[in-house]
Amino acid sequence: MKLRNIAIIAHVDHGKTTLVDKMLLSCKIFEDHESPGELIMDNNDLEKERGITILAKNVSVQYGDYKINILDTPGHSDFGGEVERVLNMADGVVLLVDAFEGPMPQTRFVLAKALELGLKPIVVINKVDKPNCTPDEVHEMVFDLMFSLEATEDQLDFPAIYGSAKQGWMSEDWNKPTDNINALLDAIVEHIPAPVEREGTPQMLITSLDYSAYIGRIAIGRVHRGTLKSNTPVTLVKRDGQKVKSRVKELFVFEGFEKRKVDSVSSGEICAITGIEGFDIGDTIADAENPEAMPTIRIDEPTMSMFFTINDSPFFGKEGKFVTSRHVKDRLDKELEKNLALRVEETDSADSFRVYGRGVLHLSVLIETMRREGYELQIGQPQVIFRQIDGVKCEPMEELNIDLPESIHGKAIEAVTLRKGELTQMVPKGDRMHLDFMIPSRGIIGLRNYLMTATAGEAVMSHRYVEYQPYKGEIPGRQNGSLIALETGKAIPYSLNNLQDRGRFFIPPNAEVYEGQVVGENNRPGDLTVNITKTKKLSNMRSAGADDKMRIAPHIEFSLEEALEYIQGDEYVEVTPQSIRLRKILLREAERRRGEKINF
């Protein structure tokens, strides 16, 4: 078969989506008058803003006589559910590694998943145009990594391609640049096996889904065995073994970014199916008479949870369209259909839900998406999930890598050690230092914020979940208390100016605030209630300091992840389409003093 199914895997920021761009341009998928721009596959707003891939996507290109189905995957382990899902559709992987940084934590994560499925790798050592890069050493490191992951002999005998995706060239020798990426496309055709044609009754595992306003939900997957035909009856075998009679209405195959309607699809090809109702990712489409289920997708368990509740602050409903618990529940149920690594649990209260995910980033992308769709909600402090293993309390551990200037690496070691992290490796790289740690997941919450401040934005940090280990003991929380608004009103510049020596503010002058809102960080431990709505007394007497100029320090603007990592156990992040506010769960000071027992 002149067909190749490949997934592109790599650590975040190593150039996957840029390489896919060049493959699309090289195979002339666009007309001469079209100008697609950069990072073509990152097509939703959040991906464009953050510069990372969040959702796995597929596209096909024609190279000579061969059709190549390309699956672009996320590089961040928080979106591992996406990677595990789409690797089932591939026959081989293109592993992309930065020629300067070498294999990073997520490289190990995605490569382990691919090798486990028995996929053949092609290694592309990218960014060889970087100064001080060491492509040959990186090649050795990739081999050692594959060996440590127990790759087979066939997998260890991988072809290596060198080049620069950004400059648009690939070559078998990094000292001999070319002017195209044909070396990579030739390697894919030569080394990635064609899909095996399996005869028999039809079988297809649903690994992805799409939605159309006209035809509803569309099932996407690779036909594993036999041939699927349009307008024929089939059986949908659910993950729990339940069998439902159904019918394939229309079949589509991918050509470029488009879907082309066909009458039948044989084994090995990736296709989209309409007409099937009530399916989930991981279900099998099988023969109508003798249905046989395929092994379903196994997804790693979540390691973190957050408390989602409706917005009940004094400002609720001013900016969002969807504010009731029914709206929030329906949206979370819709997300569960396609977000495999997510779990939702109902709580004692009808207004609140506990949502489980892979990490702060995984859950914050869901919250950010909901907020852009017009939802208002409040989120509690992220909590890691503890487990009892053989009667011992265990917690998730992560491998943490920090890259920073050599002169300030002491601060990073000190900060991580305080959070129960253990230094496992320390390697100088030019004028920078590369540090490896094992640290509890709890210790990572809020660490990025601290390191960015302590190293003036120089630190580069990445981490991946490794395993559950016995509980490491208490980790000191945030040292400084909060500045809390005393009453509802407008933040008067005069009051902010007078209170500047008490701490740093999170709100600009003249912002609307409410009683119990966290408006800043106290310079000292313990919370402090401040009156920032107090105006200047206007009398007809001149006072000595009447005409002093006010100099108010710029306020701190939190991103959603920073806000979630910053809050304490008795605080919420209030999220609306236009604002991110921090608040106390108990808004009135009298209630906080009484310390009423509530469920955080």
PyMOL commands that set and color helices and strands:
alter all, ss='L'
color gray80, all
select helices_A, chain A and resi 16-26+45-50+77-89+105-116+135-148+153-156+182-191+325-338+360-372+406-418+441-444+447-454+493-498+500-502+560-566+589-594
alter helices_A, ss='H'
color red, helices_A
select strands_A, chain A and resi 3-10+57-63+66-72+92-98+120-126+160-164+169-171+203-212+216-225+227-229+232-237+243-248+250-255+258-262+264-266+270-274+284-287+304-310+343-346+352-357+377-379+383-384+387-389+392-405+422-429+432-440+460-470+482-485+489-490+503-505+512-513+517-522+528-530+571-575+580-584
alter strands_A, ss='S'
color yellow, strands_A
deselect
rebuild
show_as cartoon
